[in-house]
């Protein structure tokens, strides 16, 4: 009996020991799982329960032109916040802050009366305003550093660079296209909560500053951009037009050096402008090109062997009936060579060449030039234009002289560059490099060949023909440059009325496109003037702006004239050379013999002026001065009021604070 009791006692002890052992192992295993395997996850959960994160605006990388001039940057500014539960006198606090912040008192009272531990009062305060509020040491009012997007050149290149919202996500331009690249990491503030989840006053706040994103280097040149914008604005004003576009591209590479729209806008205050002003018409809008399209018709016909440069066409003395339509020429002629068809811009001659080409060949060549498809430019919202798949009736004739087809300015310049560079269609691009936060190049973009469109022999023949446009008797004599050969083409196209969907009897688009120097093309340029009033021909309203852009850009790039310079144009050359002097310190010692100001000219007082204002004064006074650095003018030689003599004439700029 005693043996049985002892046996069961041992069994119970073993069972109880086993149960306790299993329980211990279970607890130990659970503790290992929670404290070791799940440690990081549980810490995050705990933080969420007793901490509240307030995101701060992330810093974005900078956008710079090809010379390193900043076009967009993020600057640190103080944002004012409130701890409403710590503010005892809401009305008094609001009354003190209202006149300083420029916010109505009742609105501030509303912001300070919320039942929260944190509320924004005003974001991104100017330094002097933030300092005034800080010095008041108001209870419950604090500051946090945030990044704000700033565009130091205001309107210059606004449509290319674009702008950001308050987020600050990119909303237009490069800011939008490369938003994920430029956007940095978000900073944040931490507020503490008690065990019941109630917010505790912000004290000893932990702040993680935002880190900047990657920097973008554009192919754009700020000086050429300024030249293009200035000449375009002048052309639009003189023709009393609705708007205008200008584009400058490197003929060989597809690099965009300038892209201008007028009217323009200030991206620092984009909300003040209409959607039409914010729209990048160069890329987004398409229009009927008119006579500028004849260049591609003739290039296609010559390259395909359908016509020869020596062929002569009966241009019917300016009136030619096809089916139920009559085609007219503005400059009636009887018989014209192929070159003269371009020179005098004959619709009838172009139509007859189109008929010889036929729909299939013509369509294939035009699509190879890039019409009817996007170029792939690195900007949002690019238009593909319109090139019909099936042509009916007189479509072949009208398309041959630029009617019934639509394209963007970007497509037009890209296609024309293929003629300028010997037949290669290059992909246009705006971003040259992407740099990391330390300035290391992480991506470099190179010129990209899309395809060969025409032979180099055909390109040379068409170039020779285009040179006659700016020669004596041509339609684009106002685009001729002294000392340079210019290949160009004028265009005047009817606009389609948005209401009647028929051609407007009064609305026109005047244009001039071309490349310089024609013998060794460097720049392809287009100027488009929308709805000019009075005289509406492209050779009158757009050609002078082309000349201004080309002349000043060639001088700035130090591309020397290779033709004799006539006395009548020397003053123009001297004026244009003023822009040439906008160089960095390194380029001033290259030993070139620049044309200097007239001996005895009195030196103006440039101190405190921006570079843009200095350029305007220089042009008005007809003087040429070397500009060193960037920012505000701080030093100059000779001193204001002294006569300008010799070669030591310069202005030194320092960056604005």
C-alpha positions in Angstrom: 0.0 0.0 0.0 2.8 2.4 1.0 4.6 1.4 -2.2 1.5 2.4 -4.3 1.2 5.8 -2.5 4.9 6.5 -3.1 4.6 5.5 -6.8 1.6 7.8 -7.4 3.4 10.6 -5.4 6.3 10.3 -7.8 4.1 10.3 -10.8 2.3 13.4 -9.6 5.6 15.2 -8.9 6.8 14.3 -12.4 3.5 15.4 -14.0 3.5 18.7 -12.1 7.2 19.2 -12.9 6.6 18.5 -16.5 3.7 20.9 -16.7 5.7 23.7 -14.9 8.7 22.9 -17.2 6.5 23.2 -20.3 5.0 26.4 -18.9 8.5 27.8 -18.3 9.7 26.9 -21.8 6.6 28.5 -23.2 7.1 31.7 -21.3 10.9 31.7 -22.2 10.1 31.1 -25.8 7.5 33.8 -25.9 9.9 36.2 -24.2 12.6 35.3 -26.8 10.2 35.9 -29.6 9.0 39.3 -28.3 12.3 40.7 -27.0 14.6 39.3 -29.7 12.7 38.5 -32.9 10.0 41.2 -32.6 12.1 43.9 -30.9 12.2 46.4 -33.7 8.5 46.0 -34.7 7.3 46.4 -31.0 9.6 49.5 -30.6 7.9 51.1 -33.6 4.5 50.3 -32.3 5.4 51.8 -28.9 6.7 54.9 -30.6 3.5 55.3 -32.5 1.5 55.0 -29.3 3.4 57.7 -27.3 4.8 59.9 -30.1 3.2 61.9 -32.9 5.2 62.7 -36.0 4.7 66.0 -37.9 6.1 66.0 -41.4 8.2 69.0 -42.5 8.6 70.1 -46.1 11.3 68.0 -47.8 14.3 69.8 -49.5 14.6 69.5 -53.2 17.8 69.3 -55.2 18.9 72.3 -57.3 18.3 72.9 -61.0 21.1 74.6 -62.8 21.9 75.7 -66.3 24.9 74.3 -68.3 27.3 76.9 -66.8 26.3 76.1 -63.2 23.9 79.1 -62.7 21.2 78.2 -60.3 17.7 78.3 -61.8 15.9 76.6 -58.8 16.9 75.9 -55.3 15.6 75.0 -51.9 16.2 77.5 -49.1 15.8 77.1 -45.3 13.1 79.3 -43.8 11.4 79.3 -40.4 7.8 78.2 -40.2 5.8 79.4 -37.2 3.7 76.9 -35.2 1.5 77.1 -32.1 0.8 74.9 -29.1 -2.9 75.9 -28.5 -3.2 74.2 -25.1 -0.4 76.3 -23.7 -1.8 79.6 -25.0 -3.9 81.2 -22.2 -4.6 84.5 -23.9 -5.7 83.5 -27.4 -7.2 86.9 -28.3 -4.1 88.8 -27.1 -1.7 86.5 -28.9 -3.7 86.8 -32.1 -3.8 90.6 -31.8 -0.1 90.8 -31.5 0.7 88.4 -34.4 -1.9 89.7 -36.9 -0.1 92.9 -38.0 3.3 91.2 -38.1 2.2 88.2 -40.1 -0.3 90.1 -42.3 -3.1 87.7 -41.3 -6.6 88.8 -40.2 -6.9 88.6 -36.4 -10.1 86.5 -36.6 -8.4 83.9 -38.7 -5.5 83.7 -36.2 -7.9 83.3 -33.4 -9.5 80.4 -35.2 -6.1 78.7 -35.7 -5.1 79.2 -32.1 -8.3 77.9 -30.6 -8.2 74.3 -31.9 -8.1 71.6 -29.3 -4.7 70.3 -30.3 -1.2 70.4 -29.0 0.1 71.5 -32.4 -1.1 73.8 -35.2 0.7 75.7 -38.0 0.3 79.4 -37.7 2.2 80.4 -40.9 4.7 78.6 -43.1 7.9 79.9 -44.6 8.2 83.3 -42.9 10.7 85.9 -44.3 13.7 86.1 -42.0 12.9 89.6 -40.7 9.3 88.6 -39.8 10.5 85.4 -38.1 13.0 87.4 -36.1 10.4 89.9 -34.9 8.1 87.1 -33.7 11.0 85.2 -32.0 12.1 88.2 -30.1 8.5 88.6 -28.6 8.9 85.1 -26.9 5.2 84.5 -26.9 4.1 81.5 -24.8 3.0 78.5 -27.0 4.5 79.9 -30.2 7.5 78.1 -31.7 9.5 77.7 -34.9 10.6 74.8 -37.1 13.0 75.0 -40.1 11.5 74.1 -43.4 12.6 74.1 -47.0 11.0 76.5 -49.6 11.4 76.4 -53.3 13.0 79.5 -54.7 13.6 80.7 -58.3 16.3 83.4 -58.2 16.0 84.4 -61.8 12.2 84.8 -61.6 10.7 84.7 -65.2 13.9 83.5 -66.9 13.3 79.9 -68.2 10.1 79.7 -66.1 8.3 77.3 -68.5 11.3 75.0 -68.7 12.1 74.8 -65.0 8.4 74.8 -63.9 7.3 75.1 -60.3 6.2 73.2 -57.2 3.2 73.2 -54.9 3.3 73.6 -51.1 4.0 69.8 -50.7 6.4 70.5 -52.5 5.7 68.2 -55.4 6.6 69.3 -58.9 3.6 70.7 -60.8 5.1 71.7 -64.2 8.3 71.6 -66.2 11.5 69.9 -65.1 10.2 70.1 -61.5 7.4 67.7 -62.5 9.2 65.5 -65.0 12.0 64.7 -62.6 10.0 65.1 -59.4 11.1 61.8 -57.9 14.8 62.5 -58.7 14.8 66.1 -57.3 12.6 65.4 -54.2 14.6 64.9 -51.0 13.8 63.0 -47.8 11.1 64.5 -45.6 12.1 65.9 -42.2 9.8 65.7 -39.2 9.1 66.9 -35.7 8.1 64.7 -32.8 5.5 65.4 -30.1 5.1 63.2 -27.0 1.9 61.6 -25.8 1.0 60.3 -22.3 -0.2 56.8 -21.4 -3.8 57.8 -22.3 -2.8 59.0 -25.7 -3.1 62.7 -24.8 -0.6 65.1 -26.4 2.0 66.5 -24.1 3.3 70.0 -24.7 6.1 70.3 -27.3 9.2 70.5 -25.2 12.8 69.3 -26.1 11.3 68.6 -29.6 13.2 66.0 -31.6 13.7 67.4 -35.2 15.0 65.4 -38.1 16.0 67.9 -40.8 15.0 67.1 -44.4 17.8 66.0 -46.8 18.0 67.4 -50.3 17.4 65.3 -53.4 19.6 65.1 -56.5 20.7 68.1 -58.6 19.8 68.5 -62.2 22.2 70.2 -64.7 20.3 71.4 -67.8 21.6 71.9 -71.4 19.9 75.3 -71.2 22.2 78.4 -71.3 20.8 81.3 -69.1 22.4 84.0 -71.3 21.0 82.6 -74.6 17.6 82.0 -72.7 17.6 85.7 -71.7 18.4 86.8 -75.3 15.6 84.6 -76.7 13.1 85.9 -74.1 14.0 89.5 -74.7 13.8 89.3 -78.5 10.5 87.3 -78.4 8.9 89.8 -76.0 10.0 92.7 -78.4 8.5 90.9 -81.4 5.2 90.2 -79.7 4.9 93.8 -78.5 5.8 95.3 -81.9 3.3 93.1 -83.8 0.6 93.5 -81.1 0.3 89.7 -81.1 -1.5 87.4 -78.7 1.6 85.4 -77.8 4.9 84.0 -79.1 7.3 81.1 -78.9 11.1 80.8 -79.5 13.4 77.8 -79.4 17.1 77.5 -79.8 18.8 74.1 -80.3 22.3 72.9 -81.0 22.0 71.6 -84.6 24.4 68.6 -84.2 23.4 67.3 -80.8 19.7 68.1 -80.1 20.6 70.0 -76.9 18.1 72.7 -76.1 19.9 76.0 -75.3 16.8 78.2 -74.9 13.0 77.7 -74.8 10.9 80.9 -74.5 7.2 81.6 -74.2 5.6 85.0 -74.1 3.7 86.1 -72.0 5.7 84.4 -69.2 5.3 84.1 -65.4 7.2 84.3 -62.2 7.3 80.7 -60.7 7.8 82.2 -57.2 4.1 83.4 -57.4 2.6 81.1 -60.0 -0.8 81.2 -58.5 -1.3 84.7 -59.7 -1.2 83.6 -63.4 -3.8 82.1 -65.7 -3.4 78.5 -66.9 -2.7 79.8 -70.4 0.4 81.7 -69.1 1.7 78.7 -67.2 1.4 76.4 -70.3 4.6 75.6 -72.1 3.3 76.2 -75.6 6.6 75.2 -77.3 6.1 71.6 -76.2 2.4 71.3 -75.5 0.7 73.1 -78.3 0.5 72.1 -82.0 -0.3 74.4 -85.0 -0.4 74.3 -88.7 3.1 75.3 -89.9 2.3 76.9 -93.2 5.1 77.6 -95.6 7.9 76.5 -93.3 6.8 73.0 -94.1 7.8 73.4 -97.8 11.4 72.8 -96.8 10.6 69.2 -95.8 8.4 68.5 -98.9 11.3 69.5 -101.2 13.9 67.7 -99.0 11.9 64.5 -99.3 11.4 64.9 -103.1 15.0 65.6 -103.7 16.2 62.7 -101.5 13.8 60.2 -103.1 15.0 61.2 -106.6 11.5 62.2 -107.7 12.8 65.7 -108.6 16.1 67.4 -109.4 17.3 70.7 -108.1 17.4 72.0 -111.7 13.7 71.2 -112.4 11.4 74.1 -113.4 7.7 74.2 -112.5 4.8 76.2 -114.0 3.4 78.1 -111.1 0.4 79.3 -113.0 0.9 83.0 -112.4 -0.3 82.6 -108.8 -3.7 80.7 -109.3 -4.0 76.9 -109.7 -7.3 75.0 -109.5 -7.5 71.5 -108.2 -10.9 69.8 -108.2 -13.2 72.3 -106.4 -10.3 74.2 -104.8 -8.1 77.0 -106.0 -4.6 77.4 -104.6 -3.1 80.9 -104.6 0.5 82.3 -104.3 1.2 85.6 -102.5 4.0 86.2 -105.0 2.5 85.2 -108.4 5.1 83.8 -110.8 5.0 81.9 -114.0 7.9 79.5 -114.0 10.1 78.7 -111.0 13.0 76.5 -110.2 12.9 74.3 -107.1 15.2 76.7 -105.3 12.9 79.7 -106.3 9.8 77.8 -105.0 11.5 78.0 -101.6 12.7 81.5 -102.1 9.4 83.0 -103.1 7.4 80.5 -101.0 5.2 79.1 -103.8 2.2 77.0 -102.7 1.5 76.0 -106.2 5.1 74.8 -106.9 5.1 72.8 -103.6 1.7 71.2 -104.4 3.0 70.1 -107.8 6.1 68.6 -106.2 3.9 66.8 -103.7 1.8 65.3 -106.5 5.0 63.9 -108.0 6.0 62.4 -104.7 2.7 60.6 -104.1 1.0 60.0 -100.8 3.0 56.9 -99.8 6.5 58.3 -100.2 5.5 61.7 -98.9 3.9 60.3 -95.7 6.9 58.0 -95.1 9.4 60.8 -95.3 7.4 63.2 -93.1 7.1 60.6 -90.4 10.8 59.9 -90.6 11.3 63.6 -90.0 9.3 63.1 -86.8 6.0 64.6 -87.7 2.9 62.8 -86.2 4.9 61.5 -83.2 6.5 62.9 -80.0 10.2 63.8 -80.0 10.7 62.4 -76.5 11.8 65.8 -75.0 12.2 65.5 -71.3 9.2 67.7 -70.4 5.7 66.7 -69.5 2.7 67.0 -71.8 4.4 66.9 -75.2 2.1 67.1 -78.2 2.4 64.6 -81.0 0.9 66.9 -83.5 -1.3 65.5 -86.3 -0.4 63.8 -89.6 -3.2 62.0 -91.2 -2.9 58.2 -91.8 -5.2 58.4 -94.9 -5.2 61.4 -97.3 -8.2 62.3 -99.4 -8.9 64.7 -102.2 -6.4 67.5 -102.2 -4.8 66.6 -98.9 -1.5 65.7 -100.7 -1.4 69.2 -102.2 -2.3 71.2 -99.0 0.0 69.1 -96.8 2.8 69.8 -99.2 2.7 73.5 -98.3 1.9 73.1 -94.6 -1.9 73.1 -94.4 -3.9 70.1 -93.0 -1.0 69.0 -90.8 -0.1 70.2 -87.3 3.1 70.1 -85.3 4.8 71.6 -82.2 7.6 74.1 -82.2 9.8 71.3 -80.7 9.0 69.0 -83.6 9.7 71.7 -86.2 13.1 72.6 -84.8 14.1 69.0 -84.3 13.2 68.2 -87.9 15.0 71.3 -89.3 18.1 70.4 -87.3 18.3 67.1 -89.3 18.7 69.2 -92.4 21.3 71.5 -90.7 23.5 68.7 -89.5 23.5 66.7 -92.7 20.5 64.4 -92.4 20.5 63.0 -88.9 17.4 63.3 -86.7 18.6 63.7 -83.1 16.5 63.3 -80.0 16.1 66.7 -78.4 16.9 66.9 -74.7 17.1 69.3 -71.8 18.8 67.4 -68.9 22.6 67.0 -69.3 23.6 65.6 -65.9 22.2 64.4 -62.6 24.4 64.9 -59.6 24.1 63.6 -56.1 24.2 65.7 -52.9 28.1 65.7 -53.0 28.2 66.9 -56.6 29.2 63.5 -58.0 27.8 62.7 -61.5 25.5 59.7 -61.2 24.0 60.0 -64.7 25.2 61.7 -67.9 23.0 62.1 -70.9 24.6 62.0 -74.4 23.3 63.1 -77.8 21.1 60.3 -79.2 20.7 59.6 -82.9 17.1 58.6 -83.8 17.6 57.8 -87.5 19.0 59.2 -90.7 16.3 61.0 -92.6 18.0 62.3 -95.8 21.4 62.1 -97.3 24.1 64.7 -96.6 24.0 65.6 -100.3 20.3 66.4 -100.1 20.8 68.4 -96.9 23.4 70.5 -98.6 21.2 71.2 -101.6 18.2 72.2 -99.4 20.5 74.4 -97.2 21.7 76.3 -100.4 18.1 76.8 -101.4 17.1 78.1 -97.9 19.9 80.6 -98.1 18.1 82.3 -100.9 15.2 83.1 -98.6 17.3 85.6 -96.7 19.0 86.9 -99.9 17.9 89.7 -102.1 14.3 89.2 -103.2 13.6 86.4 -100.7 10.8 86.5 -98.2 13.1 86.5 -95.2 15.5 89.3 -95.8 14.9 90.8 -92.3 16.5 87.6 -90.9 19.8 88.2 -92.8 22.9 88.6 -90.6 25.9 90.7 -91.4 29.0 88.4 -91.7 27.1 85.1 -91.5 25.3 82.9 -94.0 21.7 82.2 -92.9 19.5 79.3 -94.0 15.9 80.0 -93.2 12.2 79.8 -94.2 9.3 82.1 -93.6 5.8 80.9 -92.7 2.4 82.5 -92.5 -0.5 80.1 -91.7 -4.2 80.5 -91.2 -5.5 79.4 -87.8 -8.6 77.2 -87.4 -11.4 78.9 -85.6 -12.3 77.0 -82.4 -16.0 77.7 -82.8 -16.6 77.2 -86.5 -13.8 74.7 -87.0 -13.0 76.4 -90.3 -10.0 78.6 -91.2 -10.3 82.1 -89.6 -10.3 85.0 -92.1 -8.2 87.2 -89.8 -6.2 85.0 -87.4 -2.7 84.0 -88.5 0.5 82.5 -87.2 3.7 84.2 -88.5 6.9 82.2 -88.2 10.6 82.1 -89.2 12.8 79.0 -88.8 16.4 78.6 -89.8 20.0 77.7 -88.8 23.3 79.6 -88.5 25.9 79.8 -89.8 24.5 78.0 -92.9 28.0 76.7 -93.9 28.7 75.2 -90.5 25.4 75.1 -88.6 25.7 75.6 -84.8 22.2 76.8 -83.9 18.8 76.0 -85.1 16.2 78.7 -84.2 12.5 79.1 -84.5 10.3 82.1 -83.7 6.5 81.7 -83.8 4.2 84.8 -83.4 0.6 83.9 -82.7 -2.1 86.2 -84.0 -0.1 89.3 -85.0 -2.1 92.4 -85.9 -1.6 94.5 -89.0 1.0 92.9 -91.3 1.0 89.2 -90.5 3.7 87.7 -92.7 6.4 85.6 -90.9 9.1 87.4 -92.8 8.0 90.7 -91.1 6.8 89.8 -87.6 9.1 86.8 -86.8 12.3 87.2 -88.9 13.6 90.3 -87.0 13.4 88.3 -83.7 15.3 85.4 -85.3 18.0 87.8 -86.4 18.3 89.3 -82.9 18.5 85.8 -81.2 21.0 84.5 -83.8 23.2 87.6 -83.8 23.5 87.9 -80.0 23.9 84.2 -79.5 26.6 83.8 -82.0 28.5 86.8 -80.5 28.1 85.3 -77.0 29.4 81.9 -78.2 32.3 83.7 -79.9 31.5 82.2 -83.3 33.3 84.6 -85.6 31.8 86.0 -88.9 33.2 84.4 -92.0 31.9 86.9 -94.5 32.9 90.5 -95.1 31.1 92.9 -92.7 29.3 95.8 -94.3 29.7 99.3 -92.7 25.9 99.6 -92.3 25.8 96.7 -89.9 28.9 97.5 -87.7 26.8 99.2 -85.0 24.5 96.2 -84.8 27.5 94.0 -84.3 28.9 96.2 -81.6 25.6 96.2 -79.8 25.2 92.4 -80.0 28.8 91.9 -78.7 27.7 93.3 -75.4 26.1 90.0 -74.5 29.4 88.2 -75.4 31.0 89.6 -72.3 28.8 87.5 -69.9 31.5 85.0 -69.1 33.0 83.4 -66.1 36.4 84.7 -64.6 38.2 81.8 -66.3 37.0 82.7 -69.8 38.2 86.3 -69.5 41.9 85.4 -69.9 41.5 83.7 -73.3 43.3 86.5 -75.2 40.5 87.1 -77.7 40.4 90.7 -79.1 37.0 91.9 -78.2 35.5 95.1 -79.6 35.7 97.5 -76.7 33.5 100.6 -75.9 33.9 103.8 -77.8 36.9 105.8 -76.5 35.8 108.5 -74.1 32.4 106.9 -73.1 31.5 107.8 -69.5 31.2 104.8 -67.2 27.7 104.5 -65.6 27.2 103.6 -62.0 26.2 99.9 -62.0 26.7 99.2 -58.3 23.8 97.2 -56.8 22.3 96.3 -60.2 21.4 92.8 -61.2 23.2 91.3 -64.2 20.0 91.5 -66.2 19.7 95.2 -65.6 23.4 95.8 -66.4 22.9 94.0 -69.8 19.9 96.3 -70.5 21.9 99.5 -69.7 24.8 98.2 -71.8 22.7 97.6 -74.8 20.9 101.0 -74.5 24.2 102.8 -74.2 26.0 100.7 -76.8 28.9 99.8 -74.6 30.7 96.5 -74.0 31.9 95.6 -70.5 33.3 92.4 -69.2 31.1 90.9 -66.5 32.7 88.7 -63.8 30.7 86.4 -61.5 27.0 86.5 -60.8 24.5 88.2 -58.5 24.6 91.9 -57.7 27.2 94.4 -59.1 29.6 95.4 -56.3 32.8 96.6 -58.0 33.6 98.2 -61.4 36.5 99.6 -63.3 36.7 102.5 -64.1 34.7 104.2 -61.4 31.4 105.7 -62.1 31.7 109.0 -64.0 35.2 108.3 -65.4 35.9 107.9 -69.1 36.2 104.4 -70.5 39.6 103.8 -72.0 41.7 100.8 -72.9 40.8 97.2 -72.2 40.4 97.1 -68.4 36.7 97.7 -68.3 34.8 95.3 -66.0 32.1 94.8 -63.5 32.4 92.3 -60.7 29.3 90.6 -59.3 28.8 88.8 -56.0 25.9 86.4 -55.2 23.0 88.0 -53.4 22.6 87.2 -49.7 
